[in-house]
Amino acid sequence: MRRPFRFLVIAAAAALLAGCASSAPAPAASEDSLSGTVEVYAAASLQRSFDEIATAFEAAHPGVTVSAVYDGSSTLATQIGEGAPADVFASADEKNMAKVKEQAPDPQLFAGNTLVIAVPKGNPGAVATLADLARVTTVLCAPEVPCGAASQTLLSNAGVAVTPASSEQNVTAVLTKVAASEADAGLVYATDVNGRDDVETIVPAGADAVVNRYPIAALTGSPNPEAAAAFVAFVLGQDGQRLLADAGFRAP
């Protein structure tokens, strides 16, 4: 008789435990608390990679929408200094980030880039070296723009003097003119020609010695500081760095 009694006690205890377990509330699913819009001001050379980063960030944070403005870093720095409602600034150089140090006290480097010579498909100007840029129609970024400052350094290092047919306010404008055969050549970032078939490129001697380093910062006057900080962290994190590397950017 002892064995049946013991079985009943164990069964009752098991039923009691099961009842307690079933009445206990299930753990709440974690919910992303971020919401609203993140206004990102980014250098023109970041457009393709940041569009992909924005899509990935929005997938990770469904309540957030990324709105990006792309232009020359000097133009964006001026707009931020004048009070533009930006949450994040990603510059193509440290000089223009320093212009807004009051709004961006803690910038962090996230990528690097170098220059290449871009020519129209077929290379009608027969461009082969930096010296050739002095004899053909060449477009460059304006000196105050990061790609322009880097271009001047690269040309100076090579002892080449170029009078550009035009000085553009961002690298996208330079590449657009070259692709449209409005110029025989232009200096652009290596990432700008990655995957394009309407231009050809030449890696000039000394390009590796002129590296633009890209900083990013959440701005102190951000209308959405939590989402801004999360976006910066995403760019600096594994997923953001992978997308930048896929686009041809160097590690910072």
C-alpha positions in Angstrom: 0.0 0.0 0.0 2.9 2.4 0.5 3.8 2.5 -3.2 0.4 3.7 -4.4 0.2 6.4 -1.7 3.7 7.6 -2.6 2.7 7.8 -6.2 -0.4 9.9 -5.4 1.7 12.4 -3.3 4.2 12.8 -6.2 1.4 13.2 -8.7 -0.3 15.9 -6.6 2.9 17.7 -6.1 3.6 17.7 -9.9 0.1 19.0 -10.6 0.5 21.8 -8.1 3.8 22.8 -9.7 2.3 22.7 -13.1 -0.5 24.9 -12.0 1.9 27.4 -10.6 3.9 27.4 -13.7 0.9 27.9 -15.9 -0.4 30.8 -13.8 3.0 32.6 -13.8 3.1 35.4 -16.4 5.2 34.8 -19.5 8.4 36.9 -19.8 7.6 40.1 -21.8 9.1 40.3 -25.2 11.8 42.9 -25.5 10.6 45.9 -27.5 12.7 48.5 -29.2 12.1 51.9 -27.5 13.5 54.0 -30.3 11.2 56.0 -32.6 10.9 59.0 -34.8 13.2 60.3 -37.4 17.0 60.5 -37.5 18.3 63.3 -39.7 21.8 62.3 -40.9 24.0 64.9 -42.6 26.6 62.9 -44.5 29.4 63.5 -47.1 28.4 62.9 -50.7 30.9 60.0 -51.0 28.9 58.1 -48.3 25.6 58.1 -50.2 25.5 54.6 -51.5 26.9 52.9 -48.3 24.8 55.1 -46.0 21.6 54.3 -47.9 22.3 50.6 -47.3 23.2 51.3 -43.6 20.0 53.3 -43.2 17.9 50.4 -44.5 19.7 47.9 -42.2 19.3 50.3 -39.2 15.6 50.8 -39.9 15.2 47.0 -40.0 16.8 46.7 -36.6 14.8 49.6 -35.2 11.3 49.5 -36.9 10.1 52.6 -35.1 12.8 54.8 -36.6 13.1 56.4 -40.0 16.4 57.6 -41.3 16.4 60.8 -43.4 19.7 61.6 -45.0 21.1 64.7 -46.6 24.2 64.3 -48.8 26.6 67.1 -49.9 30.1 68.3 -49.5 31.3 68.1 -45.9 32.1 71.9 -45.9 28.6 72.7 -47.0 27.1 70.4 -44.4 29.3 71.8 -41.6 28.2 75.3 -42.5 24.5 74.3 -42.4 25.0 72.6 -39.0 26.8 75.7 -37.7 23.9 77.8 -38.7 21.4 75.6 -36.8 20.2 73.0 -39.2 18.2 70.4 -37.3 20.6 67.5 -37.8 20.9 64.5 -35.5 24.2 63.0 -36.9 27.1 64.4 -38.9 29.4 62.1 -40.9 32.2 64.1 -42.5 34.7 63.0 -45.2 37.5 64.6 -43.2 38.4 65.7 -39.7 38.9 69.4 -40.6 35.2 70.0 -41.4 34.1 68.0 -38.3 36.3 70.3 -36.3 34.3 73.3 -37.6 31.3 72.1 -35.6 33.1 70.9 -32.5 30.6 72.7 -30.2 27.8 70.6 -31.7 30.0 67.5 -32.1 32.3 67.3 -29.1 32.9 63.5 -29.4 33.5 62.5 -33.1 34.7 59.0 -33.8 36.5 57.7 -36.9 34.7 55.1 -38.8 36.2 54.8 -42.3 39.0 55.8 -44.7 39.2 56.5 -48.4 41.8 57.3 -51.1 41.6 59.0 -54.5 41.6 57.6 -58.0 41.6 59.2 -61.5 38.2 58.8 -63.1 38.0 59.0 -66.9 35.0 58.5 -69.3 34.6 55.0 -70.7 37.2 54.4 -73.4 39.5 57.0 -71.8 39.4 59.5 -74.8 42.1 61.7 -73.2 44.5 58.8 -73.0 45.1 59.6 -69.3 47.6 57.3 -67.5 49.2 59.4 -64.8 48.6 62.5 -62.6 50.8 64.5 -65.0 48.3 63.9 -67.8 45.7 65.9 -65.8 47.6 69.1 -66.7 47.1 68.6 -70.4 43.4 67.4 -70.6 40.1 68.9 -69.4 40.1 68.0 -65.7 37.4 68.7 -63.0 38.3 68.7 -59.4 36.5 69.2 -56.1 36.8 72.7 -54.7 39.7 73.1 -52.3 37.5 73.6 -49.2 35.8 70.2 -49.8 37.6 67.2 -48.4 38.1 65.5 -51.8 39.4 68.9 -53.1 41.9 69.2 -50.3 43.0 65.6 -50.8 43.3 66.3 -54.6 45.6 69.3 -54.0 47.8 67.3 -51.6 48.0 64.4 -54.1 48.9 66.7 -57.0 51.4 68.7 -54.9 53.1 65.6 -53.8 53.5 64.5 -57.4 54.7 68.0 -58.5 51.8 68.5 -60.8 49.9 71.8 -61.3 46.4 71.5 -62.6 44.0 74.3 -63.5 40.6 72.7 -63.3 37.9 73.4 -65.8 35.5 73.6 -62.9 35.7 73.2 -59.1 32.8 71.3 -57.7 31.2 71.4 -54.3 31.1 67.6 -53.9 32.7 64.5 -55.3 29.4 63.3 -56.9 29.4 66.4 -59.2 32.9 65.6 -60.3 32.1 62.1 -61.2 28.8 63.1 -62.9 30.8 65.4 -65.3 33.4 62.8 -66.1 30.7 60.1 -66.7 28.9 62.5 -69.1 32.2 63.1 -71.0 32.1 66.8 -70.0 35.6 66.3 -68.8 38.5 64.0 -69.7 39.4 63.3 -66.1 38.6 64.0 -62.5 39.9 63.0 -59.1 37.3 61.1 -57.0 37.3 58.6 -54.2 37.9 55.0 -54.9 34.5 54.1 -53.4 32.7 56.4 -55.8 33.6 54.3 -58.8 33.1 51.0 -57.1 30.7 48.9 -59.2 30.3 51.5 -62.0 30.7 50.7 -65.7 30.3 54.1 -67.2 33.8 55.3 -66.1 37.3 53.9 -66.0 39.8 54.4 -63.3 43.5 54.7 -62.8 45.1 54.4 -59.3 47.7 57.1 -59.3 51.1 56.8 -57.8 51.1 58.1 -54.2 47.4 57.6 -53.6 48.0 55.4 -50.5 49.9 58.3 -48.9 46.8 60.6 -49.0 44.1 59.0 -47.0 40.9 60.8 -45.9 39.6 59.7 -42.5 35.9 59.9 -41.9 34.5 60.9 -38.4 30.9 60.6 -37.3 29.2 62.2 -34.3 25.8 62.5 -32.7 25.1 66.3 -32.4 24.4 67.9 -29.0 21.4 69.7 -30.3 19.9 66.5 -31.8 16.0 66.5 -31.8 16.2 62.7 -31.3 19.4 62.0 -29.2 18.7 58.4 -28.4 18.2 57.4 -32.0 21.1 59.5 -33.0 23.4 57.7 -30.6 22.1 54.4 -31.8 22.7 55.2 -35.4 26.3 56.2 -34.7 26.8 53.0 -32.7 25.4 51.0 -35.7 27.9 52.6 -38.1 30.7 51.9 -35.8 29.5 48.3 -35.1 30.0 45.1 -37.0 27.1 45.5 -39.4 27.9 49.1 -40.3 31.6 48.3 -40.8 30.8 45.3 -43.0 28.6 47.4 -45.3 31.3 50.1 -45.5 33.9 47.5 -46.4 31.7 46.1 -49.0 31.5 49.6 -50.6 35.3 49.8 -50.7 36.0 51.9 -47.6 39.1 51.3 -45.6 39.1 50.7 -41.9 39.6 54.0 -40.0 
